[in-house]
Amino acid sequence: MAVPGHVEHVTIHHATLGDPVLGIFLLADRLEEAEHVASAACSRMLADKTELAGWTLIEAYVPLLAPVYDAAHAVDQGDVD
């Protein structure tokens, strides 16, 4: 069982132009907690990994995807007219 606030998976999206984007998948009870855990994980990686020397965290936020998943679940369950 996963622990809330525990990072489950990290993926890197290499941008053609601009900065790379990290997708951090974790469990959290609140949006603020998810953003804090993601930001803290990135800060630890930047501080601990010499391979990331010179990199800077620009922003950390959680995209609100719940309505997308709720709609997909409703379709799967036949709850949509």
LINMO-V885591 format. One record per pair of residues at least 6 apart in sequence whose C-alpha atoms are under 8 Angstrom apart, sorted by the first residue. I is the first residue (numbers start at 0). GAP is how many residues later the second one is. D is the distance in whole Angstrom. If there is no record, write none. Layout:
# LINMO-V885591
[[I & GAP & D] [I & GAP & D]]
This chain:
# LINMO-V885591
[[1 & 6 & 8] [1 & 25 & 7] [2 & 24 & 7] [3 & 22 & 7] [3 & 23 & 5] [3 & 24 & 5] [3 & 25 & 7] [4 & 21 & 6] [4 & 22 & 5] [4 & 23 & 5] [4 & 24 & 8] [4 & 28 & 7] [4 & 29 & 7] [4 & 32 & 6] [5 & 20 & 6] [5 & 21 & 6] [5 & 22 & 8] [5 & 31 & 8] [6 & 17 & 7] [6 & 18 & 6] [6 & 19 & 4] [6 & 20 & 7] [6 & 30 & 8] [6 & 31 & 8] [7 & 16 & 8] [7 & 17 & 6] [7 & 18 & 5] [7 & 19 & 8] [8 & 15 & 6] [8 & 16 & 5] [8 & 17 & 7] [9 & 12 & 7] [9 & 13 & 6] [9 & 14 & 5] [9 & 15 & 6] [10 & 11 & 6] [10 & 12 & 5] [10 & 13 & 7] [11 & 8 & 7] [11 & 9 & 6] [11 & 10 & 5] [11 & 11 & 6] [12 & 7 & 6] [12 & 8 & 5] [12 & 9 & 6] [12 & 10 & 7] [13 & 6 & 5] [13 & 7 & 7] [14 & 6 & 7] [23 & 14 & 7] [25 & 8 & 7] [26 & 7 & 7] [27 & 6 & 5] [30 & 31 & 7] [33 & 28 & 7] [34 & 25 & 6] [34 & 26 & 5] [34 & 27 & 6] [37 & 22 & 7] [37 & 23 & 8] [38 & 20 & 8] [38 & 21 & 6] [41 & 15 & 7] [42 & 14 & 7] [44 & 7 & 8] [45 & 6 & 6] [45 & 7 & 7] [45 & 9 & 7] [45 & 10 & 7] [46 & 6 & 8] [73 & 6 & 6]]
